[in-house]
Amino acid sequence: MIVFVDVHRARFGVAPICRVLSQHGVPIAPSTYYAARHRPRSARSMADEAMLAEVTRVHSDPTIGRGLYGARKVWHQLRREGTTVSRCRVERLMRGAGLKGFAAEEPLSRPGPTRRADAGALASIGTVGDCLLTGSCLSV
């Protein structure tokens, strides 16, 4: 909300913006806006900024994450490097930064025939009823 007021305050002023926002169900007083604007950054936000740099480094490093690591693997890699961080924090930071791991929907390769080939083979076999009607199963 503070960013919204910052963007529009030169044109409308802080008090009118806060009045209209309050009328539309977003109660904010001008004093709340000024207090939030002059408040120093929290320790969590500063620590998150430093940790996000580490998470991004691990995720995008061409020798480690290669842009494929998800939150769990990034968390494990950070722990291997000696960084103490919770997994939910890594998840939150990655979600906020738009970092995602690669999720394979199907294996890249699998042994044996594919499902389509299996379906074609089954279709050519036919049913037991076809076998009995045509007598093709008896000729073996």
N, CA, C and O atoms as CSV, one atom per row, in Angstrom:
chain,resi,resn,atom,element,x,y,z
A,1,MET,N,N,0.820,-1.180,0.000
A,1,MET,CA,C,0.000,0.000,0.000
A,1,MET,C,C,0.868,1.248,0.000
A,1,MET,O,O,0.505,2.259,-0.602
A,2,ILE,N,N,2.005,1.184,0.667
A,2,ILE,CA,C,2.893,2.335,0.749
A,2,ILE,C,C,3.403,2.713,-0.641
A,2,ILE,O,O,3.505,3.895,-0.968
A,3,VAL,N,N,3.719,1.718,-1.449
A,3,VAL,CA,C,4.210,1.971,-2.800
A,3,VAL,C,C,3.125,2.653,-3.633
A,3,VAL,O,O,3.414,3.566,-4.406
A,4,PHE,N,N,1.885,2.213,-3.474
A,4,PHE,CA,C,0.778,2.821,-4.202
A,4,PHE,C,C,0.657,4.302,-3.850
A,4,PHE,O,O,0.517,5.140,-4.740
A,5,VAL,N,N,0.709,4.626,-2.568
A,5,VAL,CA,C,0.607,6.019,-2.140
A,5,VAL,C,C,1.811,6.800,-2.658
A,5,VAL,O,O,1.655,7.939,-3.098
A,6,ASP,N,N,3.016,6.210,-2.615
A,6,ASP,CA,C,4.211,6.882,-3.130
A,6,ASP,C,C,4.060,7.257,-4.604
A,6,ASP,O,O,4.452,8.347,-5.020
A,7,VAL,N,N,3.494,6.353,-5.376
A,7,VAL,CA,C,3.356,6.589,-6.811
A,7,VAL,C,C,2.389,7.734,-7.099
A,7,VAL,O,O,2.625,8.526,-8.011
A,8,HIS,N,N,1.308,7.831,-6.334
A,8,HIS,CA,C,0.238,8.786,-6.640
A,8,HIS,C,C,0.208,10.022,-5.745
A,8,HIS,O,O,-0.646,10.885,-5.946
A,9,ARG,N,N,1.096,10.142,-4.778
A,9,ARG,CA,C,0.987,11.252,-3.823
A,9,ARG,C,C,1.330,12.593,-4.446
A,9,ARG,O,O,0.799,13.612,-4.006
A,10,ALA,N,N,2.191,12.639,-5.446
A,10,ALA,CA,C,2.525,13.915,-6.084
A,10,ALA,C,C,1.311,14.503,-6.805
A,10,ALA,O,O,1.158,15.722,-6.884
A,11,ARG,N,N,0.466,13.645,-7.320
A,11,ARG,CA,C,-0.698,14.111,-8.080
A,11,ARG,C,C,-1.887,14.438,-7.180
A,11,ARG,O,O,-2.583,15.427,-7.408
A,12,PHE,N,N,-2.129,13.592,-6.133
A,12,PHE,CA,C,-3.339,13.750,-5.330
A,12,PHE,C,C,-3.078,14.178,-3.893
A,12,PHE,O,O,-3.946,14.797,-3.277
A,13,GLY,N,N,-1.931,13.873,-3.351
A,13,GLY,CA,C,-1.656,14.135,-1.938
A,13,GLY,C,C,-1.935,12.897,-1.098
A,13,GLY,O,O,-2.724,12.036,-1.490
A,14,VAL,N,N,-1.290,12.813,0.050
A,14,VAL,CA,C,-1.396,11.618,0.887
A,14,VAL,C,C,-2.767,11.503,1.538
A,14,VAL,O,O,-3.385,10.439,1.487
A,15,ALA,N,N,-3.245,12.568,2.142
A,15,ALA,CA,C,-4.522,12.507,2.868
A,15,ALA,C,C,-5.694,12.133,1.968
A,15,ALA,O,O,-6.473,11.262,2.356
A,16,PRO,N,N,-5.871,12.736,0.789
A,16,PRO,CA,C,-6.988,12.326,-0.076
A,16,PRO,C,C,-6.898,10.858,-0.520
A,16,PRO,O,O,-7.912,10.164,-0.599
A,17,ILE,N,N,-5.680,10.398,-0.808
A,17,ILE,CA,C,-5.526,8.995,-1.204
A,17,ILE,C,C,-5.937,8.089,-0.051
A,17,ILE,O,O,-6.657,7.112,-0.260
A,18,CYS,N,N,-5.490,8.400,1.160
A,18,CYS,CA,C,-5.843,7.581,2.329
A,18,CYS,C,C,-7.343,7.610,2.592
A,18,CYS,O,O,-7.918,6.596,2.989
A,19,ARG,N,N,-7.987,8.759,2.376
A,19,ARG,CA,C,-9.431,8.871,2.580
A,19,ARG,C,C,-10.180,7.972,1.595
A,19,ARG,O,O,-11.093,7.249,1.992
A,20,VAL,N,N,-9.804,8.010,0.322
A,20,VAL,CA,C,-10.478,7.194,-0.698
A,20,VAL,C,C,-10.225,5.708,-0.442
A,20,VAL,O,O,-11.139,4.894,-0.572
A,21,LEU,N,N,-9.007,5.355,-0.082
A,21,LEU,CA,C,-8.709,3.958,0.224
A,21,LEU,C,C,-9.543,3.468,1.400
A,21,LEU,O,O,-10.041,2.343,1.376
A,22,SER,N,N,-9.701,4.294,2.423
A,22,SER,CA,C,-10.509,3.908,3.588
A,22,SER,C,C,-11.978,3.729,3.216
A,22,SER,O,O,-12.649,2.844,3.748
A,23,GLN,N,N,-12.481,4.562,2.306
A,23,GLN,CA,C,-13.868,4.434,1.859
A,23,GLN,C,C,-14.096,3.137,1.087
A,23,GLN,O,O,-15.216,2.630,1.039
A,24,HIS,N,N,-13.043,2.605,0.488
A,24,HIS,CA,C,-13.160,1.383,-0.311
A,24,HIS,C,C,-12.664,0.144,0.420
A,24,HIS,O,O,-12.327,-0.858,-0.210
A,25,GLY,N,N,-12.618,0.210,1.740
A,25,GLY,CA,C,-12.323,-0.977,2.526
A,25,GLY,C,C,-10.856,-1.244,2.815
A,25,GLY,O,O,-10.510,-2.319,3.303
A,26,VAL,N,N,-9.990,-0.285,2.522
A,26,VAL,CA,C,-8.568,-0.442,2.830
A,26,VAL,C,C,-8.193,0.699,3.782
A,26,VAL,O,O,-7.670,1.730,3.361
A,27,PRO,N,N,-8.470,0.492,5.064
A,27,PRO,CA,C,-8.240,1.595,5.997
A,27,PRO,C,C,-6.745,1.840,6.232
A,27,PRO,O,O,-6.018,0.957,6.685
A,28,ILE,N,N,-6.310,3.059,5.913
A,28,ILE,CA,C,-4.942,3.485,6.184
A,28,ILE,C,C,-4.983,4.974,6.501
A,28,ILE,O,O,-5.558,5.766,5.753
A,29,ALA,N,N,-4.372,5.339,7.607
A,29,ALA,CA,C,-4.313,6.737,8.020
A,29,ALA,C,C,-3.034,7.354,7.468
A,29,ALA,O,O,-2.043,6.653,7.265
A,30,PRO,N,N,-3.051,8.650,7.227
A,30,PRO,CA,C,-1.824,9.295,6.752
A,30,PRO,C,C,-0.647,9.097,7.714
A,30,PRO,O,O,0.497,8.953,7.282
A,31,SER,N,N,-0.932,9.091,9.000
A,31,SER,CA,C,0.149,8.900,9.971
A,31,SER,C,C,0.760,7.495,9.845
A,31,SER,O,O,1.960,7.310,10.048
A,32,THR,N,N,-0.083,6.515,9.508
A,32,THR,CA,C,0.415,5.151,9.289
A,32,THR,C,C,1.322,5.108,8.077
A,32,THR,O,O,2.353,4.435,8.096
A,33,TYR,N,N,0.949,5.821,7.021
A,33,TYR,CA,C,1.780,5.877,5.826
A,33,TYR,C,C,3.144,6.484,6.147
A,33,TYR,O,O,4.178,5.926,5.779
A,34,TYR,N,N,3.145,7.629,6.836
A,34,TYR,CA,C,4.417,8.290,7.144
A,34,TYR,C,C,5.275,7.458,8.096
A,34,TYR,O,O,6.499,7.433,7.965
A,35,ALA,N,N,4.648,6.787,9.040
A,35,ALA,CA,C,5.405,5.942,9.977
A,35,ALA,C,C,6.054,4.772,9.242
A,35,ALA,O,O,7.208,4.434,9.505
A,36,ALA,N,N,5.311,4.154,8.318
A,36,ALA,CA,C,5.851,3.030,7.564
A,36,ALA,C,C,6.956,3.487,6.616
A,36,ALA,O,O,7.904,2.747,6.352
A,37,ARG,N,N,6.829,4.692,6.116
A,37,ARG,CA,C,7.817,5.201,5.166
A,37,ARG,C,C,9.156,5.505,5.839
A,37,ARG,O,O,10.209,5.337,5.224
A,38,HIS,N,N,9.123,5.941,7.071
A,38,HIS,CA,C,10.349,6.322,7.772
A,38,HIS,C,C,10.889,5.218,8.674
A,38,HIS,O,O,11.929,5.384,9.312
A,39,ARG,N,N,10.189,4.103,8.724
A,39,ARG,CA,C,10.645,2.984,9.553
A,39,ARG,C,C,11.855,2.332,8.897
A,39,ARG,O,O,11.872,2.162,7.678
A,40,PRO,N,N,12.885,1.957,9.694
A,40,PRO,CA,C,14.035,1.275,9.090
A,40,PRO,C,C,13.646,-0.141,8.653
A,40,PRO,O,O,12.674,-0.718,9.141
A,41,ARG,N,N,14.437,-0.682,7.718
A,41,ARG,CA,C,14.169,-2.036,7.242
A,41,ARG,C,C,14.329,-3.022,8.383
A,41,ARG,O,O,15.159,-2.840,9.273
A,42,SER,N,N,13.520,-4.068,8.342
A,42,SER,CA,C,13.586,-5.078,9.397
A,42,SER,C,C,14.810,-5.962,9.210
A,42,SER,O,O,15.357,-6.056,8.111
A,43,ALA,N,N,15.234,-6.601,10.279
A,43,ALA,CA,C,16.376,-7.516,10.229
A,43,ALA,C,C,16.065,-8.688,9.303
A,43,ALA,O,O,16.949,-9.177,8.600
A,44,ARG,N,N,14.811,-9.139,9.299
A,44,ARG,CA,C,14.424,-10.259,8.442
A,44,ARG,C,C,14.572,-9.904,6.971
A,44,ARG,O,O,15.087,-10.707,6.193
A,45,SER,N,N,14.129,-8.715,6.577
A,45,SER,CA,C,14.212,-8.351,5.161
A,45,SER,C,C,15.664,-8.197,4.716
A,45,SER,O,O,16.004,-8.536,3.582
A,46,MET,N,N,16.521,-7.688,5.599
A,46,MET,CA,C,17.936,-7.567,5.238
A,46,MET,C,C,18.601,-8.940,5.153
A,46,MET,O,O,19.408,-9.185,4.257
A,47,ALA,N,N,18.262,-9.843,6.091
A,47,ALA,CA,C,18.811,-11.198,6.040
A,47,ALA,C,C,18.274,-11.961,4.838
A,47,ALA,O,O,19.001,-12.742,4.224
A,48,ASP,N,N,17.001,-11.742,4.497
A,48,ASP,CA,C,16.418,-12.389,3.323
A,48,ASP,C,C,17.108,-11.939,2.041
A,48,ASP,O,O,17.298,-12.735,1.121
A,49,GLU,N,N,17.478,-10.672,1.980
A,49,GLU,CA,C,18.160,-10.173,0.791
A,49,GLU,C,C,19.512,-10.859,0.605
A,49,GLU,O,O,19.885,-11.220,-0.511
A,50,ALA,N,N,20.242,-11.036,1.711
A,50,ALA,CA,C,21.537,-11.724,1.633
A,50,ALA,C,C,21.347,-13.199,1.300
A,50,ALA,O,O,22.111,-13.759,0.513
A,51,MET,N,N,20.334,-13.835,1.894
A,51,MET,CA,C,20.100,-15.255,1.632
A,51,MET,C,C,19.600,-15.474,0.201
A,51,MET,O,O,19.926,-16.484,-0.422
A,52,LEU,N,N,18.817,-14.540,-0.313
A,52,LEU,CA,C,18.333,-14.665,-1.690
A,52,LEU,C,C,19.497,-14.646,-2.670
A,52,LEU,O,O,19.453,-15.326,-3.695
A,53,ALA,N,N,20.523,-13.887,-2.371
A,53,ALA,CA,C,21.708,-13.880,-3.232
A,53,ALA,C,C,22.349,-15.266,-3.258
A,53,ALA,O,O,22.781,-15.722,-4.317
A,54,GLU,N,N,22.417,-15.936,-2.120
A,54,GLU,CA,C,22.977,-17.290,-2.052
A,54,GLU,C,C,22.089,-18.298,-2.775
A,54,GLU,O,O,22.581,-19.154,-3.511
A,55,VAL,N,N,20.784,-18.193,-2.563
A,55,VAL,CA,C,19.837,-19.106,-3.212
A,55,VAL,C,C,19.914,-18.944,-4.726
A,55,VAL,O,O,19.926,-19.933,-5.459
A,56,THR,N,N,19.967,-17.703,-5.193
A,56,THR,CA,C,20.056,-17.449,-6.630
A,56,THR,C,C,21.379,-17.973,-7.185
A,56,THR,O,O,21.419,-18.518,-8.288
A,57,ARG,N,N,22.453,-17.808,-6.425
A,57,ARG,CA,C,23.752,-18.305,-6.873
A,57,ARG,C,C,23.730,-19.815,-7.063
A,57,ARG,O,O,24.197,-20.329,-8.079
A,58,VAL,N,N,23.176,-20.531,-6.062
A,58,VAL,CA,C,23.126,-21.995,-6.154
A,58,VAL,C,C,22.202,-22.427,-7.278
A,58,VAL,O,O,22.530,-23.347,-8.027
A,59,HIS,N,N,21.062,-21.784,-7.409
A,59,HIS,CA,C,20.071,-22.172,-8.418
A,59,HIS,C,C,20.604,-21.981,-9.831
A,59,HIS,O,O,20.388,-22.832,-10.693
A,60,SER,N,N,21.304,-20.866,-10.079
A,60,SER,CA,C,21.682,-20.550,-11.453
A,60,SER,C,C,23.134,-20.866,-11.782
A,60,SER,O,O,23.554,-20.652,-12.920
A,61,ASP,N,N,23.912,-21.365,-10.835
A,61,ASP,CA,C,25.310,-21.699,-11.100
A,61,ASP,C,C,25.386,-22.799,-12.166
A,61,ASP,O,O,24.727,-23.830,-12.028
A,62,PRO,N,N,26.174,-22.599,-13.223
A,62,PRO,CA,C,26.216,-23.590,-14.305
A,62,PRO,C,C,26.820,-24.932,-13.899
A,62,PRO,O,O,26.628,-25.929,-14.595
A,63,THR,N,N,27.546,-24.968,-12.785
A,63,THR,CA,C,28.122,-26.244,-12.355
A,63,THR,C,C,27.331,-26.902,-11.237
A,63,THR,O,O,27.516,-28.088,-10.968
A,64,ILE,N,N,26.451,-26.150,-10.581
A,64,ILE,CA,C,25.697,-26.733,-9.453
A,64,ILE,C,C,24.234,-26.915,-9.841
A,64,ILE,O,O,23.806,-28.022,-10.167
A,65,GLY,N,N,23.475,-25.833,-9.804
A,65,GLY,CA,C,22.031,-25.937,-10.003
A,65,GLY,C,C,21.591,-25.917,-11.447
A,65,GLY,O,O,20.600,-26.556,-11.803
A,66,ARG,N,N,22.317,-25.187,-12.295
A,66,ARG,CA,C,22.029,-25.091,-13.723
A,66,ARG,C,C,20.602,-24.641,-14.013
A,66,ARG,O,O,20.079,-24.901,-15.096
A,67,GLY,N,N,19.966,-23.967,-13.052
A,67,GLY,CA,C,18.587,-23.534,-13.256
A,67,GLY,C,C,17.575,-24.643,-13.126
A,67,GLY,O,O,16.391,-24.439,-13.392
A,68,LEU,N,N,18.030,-25.828,-12.715
A,68,LEU,CA,C,17.145,-26.987,-12.622
A,68,LEU,C,C,16.754,-27.305,-11.187
A,68,LEU,O,O,15.727,-27.944,-10.955
A,69,TYR,N,N,17.555,-26.872,-10.223
A,69,TYR,CA,C,17.305,-27.221,-8.821
A,69,TYR,C,C,16.030,-26.564,-8.304
A,69,TYR,O,O,15.782,-25.382,-8.537
A,70,GLY,N,N,15.243,-27.343,-7.609
A,70,GLY,CA,C,14.094,-26.816,-6.902
A,70,GLY,C,C,14.499,-26.440,-5.490
A,70,GLY,O,O,15.680,-26.489,-5.147
A,71,ALA,N,N,13.526,-26.062,-4.668
A,71,ALA,CA,C,13.816,-25.585,-3.320
A,71,ALA,C,C,14.503,-26.647,-2.484
A,71,ALA,O,O,15.415,-26.328,-1.721
A,72,ARG,N,N,14.093,-27.899,-2.605
A,72,ARG,CA,C,14.673,-28.956,-1.774
A,72,ARG,C,C,16.151,-29.160,-2.086
A,72,ARG,O,O,16.972,-29.274,-1.177
A,73,LYS,N,N,16.483,-29.204,-3.357
A,73,LYS,CA,C,17.881,-29.417,-3.732
A,73,LYS,C,C,18.734,-28.187,-3.430
A,73,LYS,O,O,19.892,-28.327,-3.036
A,74,VAL,N,N,18.188,-26.990,-3.607
A,74,VAL,CA,C,18.927,-25.777,-3.249
A,74,VAL,C,C,19.208,-25.786,-1.757
A,74,VAL,O,O,20.315,-25.461,-1.328
A,75,TRP,N,N,18.208,-26.157,-0.967
A,75,TRP,CA,C,18.364,-26.225,0.489
A,75,TRP,C,C,19.451,-27.222,0.863
A,75,TRP,O,O,20.294,-26.922,1.709
A,76,HIS,N,N,19.448,-28.406,0.246
A,76,HIS,CA,C,20.480,-29.405,0.527
A,76,HIS,C,C,21.866,-28.889,0.145
A,76,HIS,O,O,22.828,-29.102,0.882
A,77,GLN,N,N,21.976,-28.219,-0.990
A,77,GLN,CA,C,23.268,-27.694,-1.427
A,77,GLN,C,C,23.770,-26.624,-0.461
A,77,GLN,O,O,24.957,-26.598,-0.135
A,78,LEU,N,N,22.894,-25.752,-0.005
A,78,LEU,CA,C,23.297,-24.733,0.964
A,78,LEU,C,C,23.776,-25.374,2.260
A,78,LEU,O,O,24.750,-24.917,2.857
A,79,ARG,N,N,23.099,-26.424,2.694
A,79,ARG,CA,C,23.534,-27.128,3.908
A,79,ARG,C,C,24.884,-27.788,3.709
A,79,ARG,O,O,25.712,-27.784,4.620
A,80,ARG,N,N,25.125,-28.364,2.519
A,80,ARG,CA,C,26.435,-28.964,2.242
A,80,ARG,C,C,27.539,-27.914,2.302
A,80,ARG,O,O,28.661,-28.207,2.715
A,81,GLU,N,N,27.213,-26.680,1.884
A,81,GLU,CA,C,28.190,-25.601,1.902
A,81,GLU,C,C,28.346,-24.971,3.285
A,81,GLU,O,O,29.195,-24.100,3.477
A,82,GLY,N,N,27.539,-25.404,4.242
A,82,GLY,CA,C,27.662,-24.896,5.604
A,82,GLY,C,C,26.738,-23.752,5.960
A,82,GLY,O,O,26.893,-23.146,7.020
A,83,THR,N,N,25.789,-23.443,5.112
A,83,THR,CA,C,24.834,-22.366,5.383
A,83,THR,C,C,23.633,-22.943,6.115
A,83,THR,O,O,22.980,-23.860,5.619
A,84,THR,N,N,23.342,-22.407,7.293
A,84,THR,CA,C,22.197,-22.861,8.065
A,84,THR,C,C,20.978,-22.040,7.659
A,84,THR,O,O,20.924,-20.828,7.865
A,85,VAL,N,N,20.018,-22.722,7.088
A,85,VAL,CA,C,18.797,-22.066,6.630
A,85,VAL,C,C,17.681,-23.105,6.639
A,85,VAL,O,O,17.920,-24.290,6.407
A,86,SER,N,N,16.467,-22.652,6.907
A,86,SER,CA,C,15.344,-23.591,6.905
A,86,SER,C,C,14.839,-23.780,5.477
A,86,SER,O,O,14.962,-22.894,4.631
A,87,ARG,N,N,14.273,-24.946,5.236
A,87,ARG,CA,C,13.777,-25.259,3.903
A,87,ARG,C,C,12.605,-24.366,3.517
A,87,ARG,O,O,12.486,-23.964,2.360
A,88,CYS,N,N,11.744,-24.055,4.471
A,88,CYS,CA,C,10.589,-23.213,4.154
A,88,CYS,C,C,11.030,-21.795,3.779
A,88,CYS,O,O,10.365,-21.120,2.992
A,89,ARG,N,N,12.155,-21.350,4.346
A,89,ARG,CA,C,12.671,-20.033,3.975
A,89,ARG,C,C,13.187,-20.050,2.538
A,89,ARG,O,O,12.951,-19.109,1.780
A,90,VAL,N,N,13.883,-21.107,2.167
A,90,VAL,CA,C,14.357,-21.241,0.780
A,90,VAL,C,C,13.161,-21.277,-0.163
A,90,VAL,O,O,13.184,-20.638,-1.215
A,91,GLU,N,N,12.117,-22.016,0.203
A,91,GLU,CA,C,10.907,-22.090,-0.622
A,91,GLU,C,C,10.284,-20.710,-0.787
A,91,GLU,O,O,9.899,-20.328,-1.891
A,92,ARG,N,N,10.183,-19.956,0.321
A,92,ARG,CA,C,9.572,-18.628,0.283
A,92,ARG,C,C,10.393,-17.673,-0.581
A,92,ARG,O,O,9.835,-16.912,-1.372
A,93,LEU,N,N,11.701,-17.712,-0.433
A,93,LEU,CA,C,12.549,-16.815,-1.212
A,93,LEU,C,C,12.518,-17.162,-2.697
A,93,LEU,O,O,12.477,-16.272,-3.546
A,94,MET,N,N,12.537,-18.452,-3.008
A,94,MET,CA,C,12.484,-18.855,-4.413
A,94,MET,C,C,11.146,-18.484,-5.035
A,94,MET,O,O,11.094,-18.034,-6.179
A,95,ARG,N,N,10.067,-18.672,-4.288
A,95,ARG,CA,C,8.745,-18.321,-4.799
A,95,ARG,C,C,8.664,-16.813,-5.058
A,95,ARG,O,O,8.128,-16.381,-6.078
A,96,GLY,N,N,9.205,-16.015,-4.122
A,96,GLY,CA,C,9.176,-14.561,-4.275
A,96,GLY,C,C,10.017,-14.074,-5.440
A,96,GLY,O,O,9.675,-13.081,-6.083
A,97,ALA,N,N,11.122,-14.768,-5.720
A,97,ALA,CA,C,12.005,-14.368,-6.812
A,97,ALA,C,C,11.597,-14.999,-8.142
A,97,ALA,O,O,12.184,-14.689,-9.178
A,98,GLY,N,N,10.598,-15.881,-8.123
A,98,GLY,CA,C,10.148,-16.529,-9.351
A,98,GLY,C,C,11.085,-17.626,-9.830
A,98,GLY,O,O,11.088,-17.964,-11.014
A,99,LEU,N,N,11.885,-18.188,-8.918
A,99,LEU,CA,C,12.799,-19.278,-9.275
A,99,LEU,C,C,12.080,-20.605,-9.117
A,99,LEU,O,O,11.470,-20.868,-8.080
A,100,LYS,N,N,12.151,-21.435,-10.139
A,100,LYS,CA,C,11.506,-22.743,-10.089
A,100,LYS,C,C,12.489,-23.794,-10.556
A,100,LYS,O,O,13.371,-23.526,-11.373
A,101,GLY,N,N,12.328,-24.972,-10.035
A,101,GLY,CA,C,13.136,-26.086,-10.493
A,101,GLY,C,C,12.486,-26.735,-11.688
A,101,GLY,O,O,11.354,-26.415,-12.050
A,102,PHE,N,N,13.208,-27.644,-12.293
A,102,PHE,CA,C,12.681,-28.373,-13.440
A,102,PHE,C,C,11.912,-29.574,-12.928
A,102,PHE,O,O,12.463,-30.398,-12.198
A,103,ALA,N,N,10.657,-29.685,-13.300
A,103,ALA,CA,C,9.829,-30.818,-12.907
A,103,ALA,C,C,9.552,-31.652,-14.143
A,103,ALA,O,O,8.821,-31.222,-15.036
A,104,ALA,N,N,10.122,-32.823,-14.198
A,104,ALA,CA,C,9.922,-33.690,-15.354
A,104,ALA,C,C,8.536,-34.316,-15.261
A,104,ALA,O,O,8.220,-35.001,-14.288
A,105,GLU,N,N,7.728,-34.082,-16.258
A,105,GLU,CA,C,6.392,-34.669,-16.266
A,105,GLU,C,C,6.467,-36.138,-16.626
A,105,GLU,O,O,5.743,-36.959,-16.063
A,106,GLU,N,N,7.335,-36.471,-17.558
A,106,GLU,CA,C,7.566,-37.863,-17.923
A,106,GLU,C,C,9.057,-38.072,-17.986
A,106,GLU,O,O,9.802,-37.131,-18.260
A,107,PRO,N,N,9.505,-39.271,-17.743
A,107,PRO,CA,C,10.942,-39.516,-17.852
A,107,PRO,C,C,11.445,-39.185,-19.259
A,107,PRO,O,O,10.729,-39.355,-20.246
A,108,LEU,N,N,12.688,-38.710,-19.326
A,108,LEU,CA,C,13.237,-38.350,-20.630
A,108,LEU,C,C,13.397,-39.574,-21.522
A,108,LEU,O,O,13.201,-39.480,-22.734
A,109,SER,N,N,13.746,-40.713,-20.949
A,109,SER,CA,C,13.819,-41.943,-21.715
A,109,SER,C,C,13.418,-43.095,-20.808
A,109,SER,O,O,13.640,-43.054,-19.598
A,110,ARG,N,N,12.847,-44.083,-21.383
A,110,ARG,CA,C,12.491,-45.250,-20.581
A,110,ARG,C,C,12.770,-46.494,-21.414
A,110,ARG,O,O,12.652,-46.468,-22.639
A,111,PRO,N,N,13.130,-47.551,-20.765
A,111,PRO,CA,C,13.446,-48.768,-21.502
A,111,PRO,C,C,12.185,-49.413,-22.070
A,111,PRO,O,O,11.087,-49.245,-21.538
A,112,GLY,N,N,12.362,-50.138,-23.136
A,112,GLY,CA,C,11.251,-50.892,-23.703
A,112,GLY,C,C,10.407,-50.055,-24.632
A,112,GLY,O,O,10.711,-48.887,-24.875
A,113,PRO,N,N,9.348,-50.647,-25.151
A,113,PRO,CA,C,8.490,-49.936,-26.101
A,113,PRO,C,C,7.689,-48.844,-25.402
A,113,PRO,O,O,7.449,-48.910,-24.197
A,114,THR,N,N,7.286,-47.860,-26.158
A,114,THR,CA,C,6.496,-46.775,-25.601
A,114,THR,C,C,5.055,-47.224,-25.418
A,114,THR,O,O,4.664,-48.302,-25.867
A,115,ARG,N,N,4.294,-46.405,-24.769
A,115,ARG,CA,C,2.888,-46.763,-24.523
A,115,ARG,C,C,2.114,-46.844,-25.829
A,115,ARG,O,O,1.243,-47.702,-25.978
A,116,ARG,N,N,2.415,-45.971,-26.772
A,116,ARG,CA,C,1.694,-46.002,-28.051
A,116,ARG,C,C,1.980,-47.300,-28.801
A,116,ARG,O,O,1.090,-47.891,-29.410
A,117,ALA,N,N,3.226,-47.724,-28.744
A,117,ALA,CA,C,3.566,-48.985,-29.408
A,117,ALA,C,C,2.838,-50.142,-28.731
A,117,ALA,O,O,2.349,-51.054,-29.398
A,118,ASP,N,N,2.770,-50.097,-27.393
A,118,ASP,CA,C,2.041,-51.142,-26.666
A,118,ASP,C,C,0.564,-51.150,-27.062
A,118,ASP,O,O,-0.026,-52.216,-27.242
A,119,ALA,N,N,-0.030,-49.970,-27.197
A,119,ALA,CA,C,-1.444,-49.896,-27.556
A,119,ALA,C,C,-1.671,-50.440,-28.959
A,119,ALA,O,O,-2.667,-51.121,-29.205
A,120,GLY,N,N,-0.761,-50.147,-29.881
A,120,GLY,CA,C,-0.892,-50.668,-31.242
A,120,GLY,C,C,-0.779,-52.176,-31.274
A,120,GLY,O,O,-1.496,-52.840,-32.023
A,121,ALA,N,N,0.114,-52.721,-30.469
A,121,ALA,CA,C,0.280,-54.173,-30.426
A,121,ALA,C,C,-0.980,-54.827,-29.862
A,121,ALA,O,O,-1.413,-55.872,-30.348
A,122,LEU,N,N,-1.565,-54.210,-28.840
A,122,LEU,CA,C,-2.784,-54.769,-28.259
A,122,LEU,C,C,-3.947,-54.692,-29.241
A,122,LEU,O,O,-4.778,-55.598,-29.297
A,123,ALA,N,N,-4.005,-53.615,-30.013
A,123,ALA,CA,C,-5.099,-53.475,-30.973
A,123,ALA,C,C,-4.996,-54.527,-32.065
A,123,ALA,O,O,-6.013,-55.013,-32.560
A,124,SER,N,N,-3.772,-54.880,-32.444
A,124,SER,CA,C,-3.627,-55.874,-33.502
A,124,SER,C,C,-3.953,-57.280,-33.010
A,124,SER,O,O,-4.298,-58.150,-33.811
A,125,ILE,N,N,-3.848,-57.513,-31.708
A,125,ILE,CA,C,-4.165,-58.832,-31.156
A,125,ILE,C,C,-5.669,-59.081,-31.212
A,125,ILE,O,O,-6.109,-60.190,-31.515
A,126,GLY,N,N,-6.465,-58.033,-30.914
A,126,GLY,CA,C,-7.905,-58.187,-30.933
A,126,GLY,C,C,-8.434,-58.711,-29.609
A,126,GLY,O,O,-7.722,-58.722,-28.605
A,127,THR,N,N,-9.687,-59.146,-29.615
A,127,THR,CA,C,-10.321,-59.634,-28.403
A,127,THR,C,C,-10.539,-61.134,-28.494
A,127,THR,O,O,-10.364,-61.737,-29.553
A,128,VAL,N,N,-10.914,-61.717,-27.394
A,128,VAL,CA,C,-11.196,-63.156,-27.365
A,128,VAL,C,C,-12.381,-63.480,-28.267
A,128,VAL,O,O,-12.396,-64.518,-28.928
A,129,GLY,N,N,-13.380,-62.586,-28.297
A,129,GLY,CA,C,-14.556,-62.800,-29.149
A,129,GLY,C,C,-14.182,-62.843,-30.614
A,129,GLY,O,O,-14.684,-63.677,-31.368
A,130,ASP,N,N,-13.266,-61.911,-31.033
A,130,ASP,CA,C,-12.808,-61.910,-32.426
A,130,ASP,C,C,-12.101,-63.218,-32.748
A,130,ASP,O,O,-12.253,-63.772,-33.837
A,131,CYS,N,N,-11.341,-63.692,-31.802
A,131,CYS,CA,C,-10.567,-64.923,-32.003
A,131,CYS,C,C,-11.498,-66.094,-32.228
A,131,CYS,O,O,-11.282,-66.911,-33.123
A,132,LEU,N,N,-12.534,-66.171,-31.412
A,132,LEU,CA,C,-13.460,-67.307,-31.521
A,132,LEU,C,C,-14.319,-67.227,-32.784
A,132,LEU,O,O,-14.614,-68.248,-33.405
A,133,LEU,N,N,-14.723,-65.997,-33.164
A,133,LEU,CA,C,-15.565,-65.833,-34.368
A,133,LEU,C,C,-14.812,-66.147,-35.653
A,133,LEU,O,O,-15.342,-66.797,-36.554
A,134,THR,N,N,-13.589,-65.685,-35.727
A,134,THR,CA,C,-12.835,-65.877,-36.963
A,134,THR,C,C,-12.096,-67.198,-36.989
A,134,THR,O,O,-11.748,-67.694,-38.061
A,135,GLY,N,N,-11.853,-67.769,-35.831
A,135,GLY,CA,C,-11.136,-69.013,-35.756
A,135,GLY,C,C,-9.632,-68.853,-35.904
A,135,GLY,O,O,-8.905,-69.837,-36.039
A,136,SER,N,N,-9.163,-67.591,-35.879
A,136,SER,CA,C,-7.730,-67.350,-36.070
A,136,SER,C,C,-6.916,-67.865,-34.896
A,136,SER,O,O,-5.737,-68.175,-35.065
A,137,CYS,N,N,-7.494,-67.963,-33.737
A,137,CYS,CA,C,-6.738,-68.445,-32.585
A,137,CYS,C,C,-6.638,-69.980,-32.607
A,137,CYS,O,O,-5.778,-70.558,-31.943
A,138,LEU,N,N,-7.527,-70.636,-33.377
A,138,LEU,CA,C,-7.508,-72.092,-33.432
A,138,LEU,C,C,-6.507,-72.625,-34.437
A,138,LEU,O,O,-6.144,-73.800,-34.404
A,139,SER,N,N,-6.061,-71.752,-35.334
A,139,SER,CA,C,-5.173,-72.219,-36.397
A,139,SER,C,C,-3.729,-72.335,-35.928
A,139,SER,O,O,-2.872,-72.716,-36.725
A,140,VAL,N,N,-3.436,-72.040,-34.736
A,140,VAL,CA,C,-2.070,-72.073,-34.246
A,140,VAL,C,C,-1.629,-73.446,-33.900
A,140,VAL,O,O,-0.492,-73.639,-33.469
